[in-house]
Amino acid sequence: MTAIATASRGFRKSAAVLLARGGLLSGIVLAVLVLFLVVVAVFPGSLVSGDPTASVGAAFAAPDGSHWFGTDDLGRDVLTRVVWGAHPILLASVVGILISTVAGVSLGLLGGLARGFVSGLVMRALDVMLALPALLIALMVVAIVGTGVTSIVIAVGVAYIPAFARVVYGSVQRLRTADFVAAARLFGASGMSTVARHLLPNLATEIAVVASSAIGWAVLTAATLSFLGFGVALPAPDWGVDLSSGGQYLEAAWWISTFPGLAITATILLSNYLGDYVGSILDPRRAVRARRPWLPN
């Protein structure tokens, strides 16, 4: 009984910590939604049957029991296309943000740790990129490398490098003079060892929050590039492509563009909430300050 009581108290304590930090229920709901999105992107065939490029009924059929999201101008099922269309957008967004994270963190560390000409050169180049909208940078990249999902991955990866680099640079500037970094150097730690054992662990929270939120920005950028014709080509399903192709039928068949647009919006909102939740879990002080704004930082 003592062991059971101890385990019960430990569980209640852990649950209380989770509730205090980010909300246990919110975490469960968020995990379910993220898992659902992963299944949609990776295993679309497990959710819907049929070929997203095949005609399955009359054109411009309104949403009903047979076709929940209706059909498009060629009689293709819109629900099937929305589910299958998640794959290219989410693939480009997630892989692109991984590229941005690795490159941006590396450049931020280089700019923060180096001195003189190297640091100035890196940060001035990033400042120029930060002065440009991410979509404009992405458009420049696809104009150089061409169209397709691979091009969008590269474009997203390049466009969001400055966001990560600037966050890391500012944190490194603050941490490089911290006592634990000075102590590590005093005891003979090399530069790489200091970065790996002392700087990166203290940057992990900020990087995770920016990365989780940036997926939403990347989804919007990738969908916009597809909308403009730089992504996959019809008849392949893609949220941006379907949003664009249905624009000319908004009055007669609003559902062709509406449901891909709702999918994009829901994914962006989920990403933003994920970033906030990750921040509240990894940095409890952030959650406390949100509930008690009068407390000092």
Kinemage of the C-alpha trace (Angstrom):
@kinemage 1
@onewidth
@group {chain A} dominant
@subgroup {mainchain}
@vectorlist {calphas} color= white
{ca met a 1} P 0.000 0.000 0.000
{ca thr a 2} L 2.867 2.339 0.788
{ca ala a 3} L 4.340 1.819 -2.661
{ca ile a 4} L 0.952 2.424 -4.278
{ca ala a 5} L 0.409 5.581 -2.236
{ca thr a 6} L 3.886 6.824 -3.134
{ca ala a 7} L 3.303 6.130 -6.820
{ca ser a 8} L -0.070 7.856 -6.630
{ca arg a 9} L 1.451 10.934 -5.020
{ca gly a 10} L 4.194 10.949 -7.668
{ca phe a 11} L 1.613 10.773 -10.462
{ca arg a 12} L -0.456 13.583 -8.950
{ca lys a 13} L 2.652 15.696 -8.535
{ca ser a 14} L 3.685 15.107 -12.183
{ca ala a 15} L 0.165 15.895 -13.383
{ca ala a 16} L 0.143 19.070 -11.311
{ca val a 17} L 3.446 20.140 -12.838
{ca leu a 18} L 2.092 19.531 -16.350
{ca leu a 19} L -1.094 21.423 -15.589
{ca ala a 20} L 0.873 24.317 -14.149
{ca arg a 21} L 3.235 24.478 -17.071
{ca gly a 22} L 1.096 24.077 -20.128
{ca gly a 23} L -2.109 22.309 -19.276
{ca leu a 24} L -2.359 18.524 -19.382
{ca leu a 25} L -5.553 18.573 -21.415
{ca ser a 26} L -4.100 21.069 -23.863
{ca gly a 27} L -1.039 18.878 -24.274
{ca ile a 28} L -3.117 15.780 -24.982
{ca val a 29} L -5.278 17.593 -27.527
{ca leu a 30} L -2.211 19.096 -29.169
{ca ala a 31} L -0.463 15.721 -29.343
{ca val a 32} L -3.524 14.121 -30.954
{ca leu a 33} L -3.787 16.897 -33.544
{ca val a 34} L -0.083 16.751 -34.391
{ca leu a 35} L -0.261 12.961 -34.692
{ca phe a 36} L -3.286 13.273 -36.970
{ca leu a 37} L -1.432 15.764 -39.163
{ca val a 38} L 1.557 13.422 -39.374
{ca val a 39} L -0.706 10.538 -40.425
{ca val a 40} L -2.362 12.742 -43.051
{ca ala a 41} L 0.999 13.779 -44.468
{ca val a 42} L 2.740 10.398 -44.351
{ca phe a 43} L -0.111 7.907 -44.805
{ca pro a 44} L -2.889 9.706 -46.718
{ca gly a 45} L -4.122 6.439 -48.186
{ca ser a 46} L -5.042 5.212 -44.706
{ca leu a 47} L -7.624 7.986 -44.339
{ca val a 48} L -9.157 8.168 -47.797
{ca ser a 49} L -9.444 5.669 -50.605
{ca gly a 50} L -9.292 6.388 -54.293
{ca asp a 51} L -7.075 8.255 -56.695
{ca pro a 52} L -6.962 12.020 -56.040
{ca thr a 53} L -6.486 12.630 -59.760
{ca ala a 54} L -9.396 10.453 -60.924
{ca ser a 55} L -12.907 11.683 -61.677
{ca val a 56} L -15.409 10.068 -59.302
{ca gly a 57} L -18.631 11.889 -60.111
{ca ala a 58} L -20.279 14.890 -61.653
{ca ala a 59} L -18.325 18.124 -61.804
{ca phe a 60} L -19.114 20.850 -59.270
{ca ala a 61} L -21.135 18.530 -57.021
{ca ala a 62} L -21.839 20.281 -53.726
{ca pro a 63} L -20.732 18.680 -50.445
{ca asp a 64} L -23.056 15.828 -49.457
{ca gly a 65} L -22.994 12.364 -47.915
{ca ser a 66} L -21.202 10.848 -50.902
{ca his a 67} L -18.564 13.570 -51.251
{ca trp a 68} L -18.141 15.407 -47.958
{ca phe a 69} L -16.125 18.227 -49.506
{ca gly a 70} L -17.849 18.086 -52.908
{ca thr a 71} L -16.162 17.635 -56.284
{ca asp a 72} L -14.110 20.002 -58.407
{ca asp a 73} L -14.407 21.117 -62.033
{ca leu a 74} L -13.251 17.698 -63.291
{ca gly a 75} L -15.372 15.632 -60.906
{ca arg a 76} L -12.505 14.773 -58.555
{ca asp a 77} L -13.258 14.321 -54.866
{ca val a 78} L -12.106 17.435 -52.990
{ca leu a 79} L -11.683 15.612 -49.653
{ca thr a 80} L -9.342 13.100 -51.254
{ca arg a 81} L -7.337 15.895 -52.843
{ca val a 82} L -7.131 17.838 -49.567
{ca val a 83} L -5.807 14.788 -47.702
{ca trp a 84} L -3.288 13.870 -50.402
{ca gly a 85} L -2.388 17.524 -50.922
{ca ala a 86} L -1.008 17.771 -47.393
{ca his a 87} L 2.055 15.699 -48.291
{ca pro a 88} L 3.957 18.108 -50.617
{ca ile a 89} L 3.184 21.171 -48.480
{ca leu a 90} L 4.130 19.613 -45.145
{ca leu a 91} L 7.160 17.851 -46.620
{ca ala a 92} L 8.491 21.108 -48.032
{ca ser a 93} L 7.743 22.967 -44.790
{ca val a 94} L 9.248 20.497 -42.316
{ca val a 95} L 12.365 19.668 -44.353
{ca gly a 96} L 12.820 23.339 -45.211
{ca ile a 97} L 12.687 24.338 -41.538
{ca leu a 98} L 15.187 21.595 -40.685
{ca ile a 99} L 17.548 23.144 -43.228
{ca ser a 100} L 16.895 26.606 -41.789
{ca thr a 101} L 17.526 25.362 -38.251
{ca val a 102} L 20.860 23.722 -39.024
{ca ala a 103} L 22.144 26.568 -41.197
{ca gly a 104} L 20.718 29.356 -39.042
{ca val a 105} L 22.061 27.947 -35.771
{ca ser a 106} L 25.486 27.430 -37.346
{ca leu a 107} L 25.622 30.987 -38.682
{ca gly a 108} L 24.323 32.397 -35.406
{ca leu a 109} L 27.032 30.566 -33.468
{ca leu a 110} L 29.675 31.715 -35.945
{ca gly a 111} L 28.548 35.322 -35.755
{ca gly a 112} L 28.241 35.254 -31.965
{ca leu a 113} L 31.552 33.557 -31.210
{ca ala a 114} L 33.752 34.995 -33.932
{ca arg a 115} L 35.132 38.487 -33.617
{ca gly a 116} L 35.990 41.315 -35.946
{ca phe a 117} L 35.576 40.958 -39.688
{ca val a 118} L 34.000 37.467 -39.729
{ca ser a 119} L 31.286 38.310 -37.218
{ca gly a 120} L 30.516 41.601 -38.939
{ca leu a 121} L 30.357 40.008 -42.380
{ca val a 122} L 28.005 37.214 -41.263
{ca met a 123} L 25.618 39.460 -39.381
{ca arg a 124} L 25.503 42.191 -42.027
{ca ala a 125} L 24.613 39.585 -44.649
{ca leu a 126} L 21.861 38.258 -42.371
{ca asp a 127} L 20.624 41.804 -41.703
{ca val a 128} L 20.206 42.305 -45.441
{ca met a 129} L 18.180 39.091 -45.658
{ca leu a 130} L 16.094 40.088 -42.629
{ca ala a 131} L 15.236 43.345 -44.361
{ca leu a 132} L 13.553 41.333 -47.135
{ca pro a 133} L 10.256 39.476 -46.687
{ca ala a 134} L 10.714 35.711 -46.460
{ca leu a 135} L 8.364 35.211 -49.412
{ca leu a 136} L 10.489 37.503 -51.582
{ca ile a 137} L 13.625 35.530 -50.696
{ca ala a 138} L 11.778 32.299 -51.495
{ca leu a 139} L 10.661 33.692 -54.853
{ca met a 140} L 14.248 34.637 -55.684
{ca val a 141} L 15.398 31.123 -54.861
{ca val a 142} L 12.766 29.340 -56.973
{ca ala a 143} L 13.502 31.734 -59.831
{ca ile a 144} L 17.080 30.441 -59.729
{ca val a 145} L 16.617 26.724 -58.991
{ca gly a 146} L 13.315 26.161 -60.813
{ca thr a 147} L 9.947 24.720 -59.829
{ca gly a 148} L 8.876 21.597 -57.956
{ca val a 149} L 8.764 20.347 -54.384
{ca thr a 150} L 12.562 20.183 -54.107
{ca ser a 151} L 12.832 23.809 -55.158
{ca ile a 152} L 10.256 24.837 -52.552
{ca val a 153} L 12.188 22.913 -49.882
{ca ile a 154} L 15.341 24.843 -50.768
{ca ala a 155} L 13.444 28.134 -50.960
{ca val a 156} L 11.850 27.661 -47.538
{ca gly a 157} L 15.165 26.547 -46.080
{ca val a 158} L 16.991 29.644 -47.315
{ca ala a 159} L 14.179 32.092 -46.514
{ca tyr a 160} L 14.070 31.318 -42.783
{ca ile a 161} L 17.788 31.020 -42.063
{ca pro a 162} L 18.008 34.658 -40.827
{ca ala a 163} L 15.244 34.129 -38.246
{ca phe a 164} L 17.145 31.314 -36.545
{ca ala a 165} L 20.536 32.955 -36.940
{ca arg a 166} L 19.420 36.214 -35.339
{ca val a 167} L 17.856 34.451 -32.328
{ca val a 168} L 20.956 32.309 -31.775
{ca tyr a 169} L 23.309 35.253 -32.284
{ca gly a 170} L 21.573 37.321 -29.614
{ca ser a 171} L 21.583 34.437 -27.131
{ca val a 172} L 25.246 33.623 -27.776
{ca gln a 173} L 26.188 37.245 -27.196
{ca arg a 174} L 24.485 37.008 -23.815
{ca leu a 175} L 25.834 33.566 -22.868
{ca arg a 176} L 29.444 34.017 -23.963
{ca thr a 177} L 30.126 36.182 -20.907
{ca ala a 178} L 28.247 33.910 -18.484
{ca asp a 179} L 30.171 32.501 -15.524
{ca phe a 180} L 29.740 28.861 -16.536
{ca val a 181} L 31.202 29.554 -19.997
{ca ala a 182} L 34.139 31.441 -18.489
{ca ala a 183} L 34.693 28.576 -16.045
{ca ala a 184} L 34.676 26.014 -18.856
{ca arg a 185} L 37.311 27.976 -20.740
{ca leu a 186} L 39.347 28.415 -17.561
{ca phe a 187} L 39.475 24.639 -17.145
{ca gly a 188} L 40.731 24.213 -20.688
{ca ala a 189} L 37.561 23.386 -22.636
{ca ser a 190} L 37.987 23.815 -26.375
{ca gly a 191} L 35.722 26.004 -28.465
{ca met a 192} L 33.775 23.050 -29.866
{ca ser a 193} L 33.420 21.509 -26.423
{ca thr a 194} L 32.098 24.775 -25.008
{ca val a 195} L 29.564 25.049 -27.804
{ca ala a 196} L 28.415 21.423 -27.547
{ca arg a 197} L 28.317 21.102 -23.745
{ca his a 198} L 27.385 24.590 -22.587
{ca leu a 199} L 25.980 26.828 -25.322
{ca leu a 200} L 23.739 24.496 -27.347
{ca pro a 201} L 21.918 23.017 -24.295
{ca asn a 202} L 21.074 26.557 -23.191
{ca leu a 203} L 19.923 27.467 -26.694
{ca ala a 204} L 17.758 24.377 -27.129
{ca thr a 205} L 14.601 25.947 -25.686
{ca glu a 206} L 14.691 29.000 -27.939
{ca ile a 207} L 15.554 26.933 -30.997
{ca ala a 208} L 12.710 24.474 -30.313
{ca val a 209} L 10.169 27.264 -29.867
{ca val a 210} L 11.238 29.093 -33.023
{ca ala a 211} L 11.325 25.858 -35.051
{ca ser a 212} L 7.872 24.697 -33.964
{ca ser a 213} L 6.364 28.099 -34.723
{ca ala a 214} L 8.302 28.468 -37.971
{ca ile a 215} L 6.599 25.418 -39.471
{ca gly a 216} L 3.438 27.522 -39.734
{ca trp a 217} L 5.335 30.296 -41.509
{ca ala a 218} L 6.847 27.704 -43.842
{ca val a 219} L 3.430 26.185 -44.621
{ca leu a 220} L 2.170 29.614 -45.639
{ca thr a 221} L 5.251 30.236 -47.787
{ca ala a 222} L 5.135 26.798 -49.432
{ca ala a 223} L 1.398 27.086 -50.117
{ca thr a 224} L 1.908 30.557 -51.595
{ca leu a 225} L 4.665 29.333 -53.907
{ca ser a 226} L 2.418 26.459 -55.024
{ca phe a 227} L -0.457 28.903 -55.484
{ca leu a 228} L 1.765 30.961 -57.787
{ca gly a 229} L 2.642 27.893 -59.853
{ca phe a 230} L 6.099 27.035 -58.494
{ca gly a 231} L 5.080 23.784 -56.792
{ca val a 232} L 3.712 20.531 -58.135
{ca ala a 233} L 1.863 20.648 -61.430
{ca leu a 234} L -1.774 19.696 -61.939
{ca pro a 235} L -3.344 17.193 -61.737
{ca ala a 236} L -1.215 16.281 -58.685
{ca pro a 237} L -2.953 17.347 -55.432
{ca asp a 238} L -1.491 20.237 -53.456
{ca trp a 239} L -3.174 22.722 -51.134
{ca gly a 240} L -1.744 25.765 -52.893
{ca val a 241} L -2.419 24.457 -56.390
{ca asp a 242} L -6.013 23.490 -55.550
{ca leu a 243} L -6.587 26.838 -53.859
{ca ser a 244} L -5.444 28.559 -57.035
{ca ser a 245} L -7.357 26.353 -59.478
{ca gly a 246} L -10.613 26.763 -57.572
{ca gly a 247} L -10.373 30.541 -57.416
{ca gln a 248} L -12.141 31.019 -60.720
{ca tyr a 249} L -15.141 29.029 -59.473
{ca leu a 250} L -15.690 30.731 -56.123
{ca glu a 251} L -19.220 31.883 -56.886
{ca ala a 252} L -20.427 28.598 -58.360
{ca ala a 253} L -18.334 26.121 -56.339
{ca trp a 254} L -16.894 27.764 -53.235
{ca trp a 255} L -15.834 24.442 -51.712
{ca ile a 256} L -13.048 23.797 -54.232
{ca ser a 257} L -10.878 26.563 -52.753
{ca thr a 258} L -12.418 26.834 -49.294
{ca phe a 259} L -11.380 23.437 -47.936
{ca pro a 260} L -7.715 23.618 -49.015
{ca gly a 261} L -7.644 27.139 -47.563
{ca leu a 262} L -9.099 25.899 -44.274
{ca ala a 263} L -6.491 23.127 -44.167
{ca ile a 264} L -3.702 25.689 -44.572
{ca thr a 265} L -5.206 27.942 -41.898
{ca ala a 266} L -5.704 25.099 -39.422
{ca thr a 267} L -2.113 23.914 -39.895
{ca ile a 268} L -0.719 27.403 -39.315
{ca leu a 269} L -2.809 27.852 -36.160
{ca leu a 270} L -1.723 24.447 -34.884
{ca ser a 271} L 1.926 25.329 -35.486
{ca asn a 272} L 1.581 28.644 -33.648
{ca tyr a 273} L -0.086 26.971 -30.685
{ca leu a 274} L 2.574 24.248 -30.720
{ca gly a 275} L 5.280 26.903 -30.459
{ca asp a 276} L 3.555 28.555 -27.501
{ca tyr a 277} L 3.013 25.226 -25.772
{ca val a 278} L 6.593 24.070 -26.298
{ca gly a 279} L 7.769 27.388 -24.902
{ca ser a 280} L 5.590 27.046 -21.797
{ca ile a 281} L 6.783 23.480 -21.194
{ca leu a 282} L 10.493 24.109 -21.715
{ca asp a 283} L 10.471 27.477 -19.942
{ca pro a 284} L 8.120 27.340 -16.915
{ca arg a 285} L 8.895 30.990 -16.090
{ca arg a 286} L 7.290 31.993 -19.387
{ca ala a 287} L 4.008 30.332 -18.399
{ca val a 288} L 4.118 31.908 -14.931
{ca arg a 289} L 4.740 35.358 -16.406
{ca ala a 290} L 1.821 34.862 -18.792
{ca arg a 291} L -0.500 34.177 -15.834
{ca arg a 292} L 1.125 36.809 -13.600
{ca pro a 293} L 2.388 39.614 -15.847
{ca trp a 294} L 3.318 41.797 -12.874
{ca leu a 295} L 6.217 39.491 -11.965
{ca pro a 296} L 9.711 40.568 -13.078
{ca asn a 297} L 11.474 38.647 -15.860
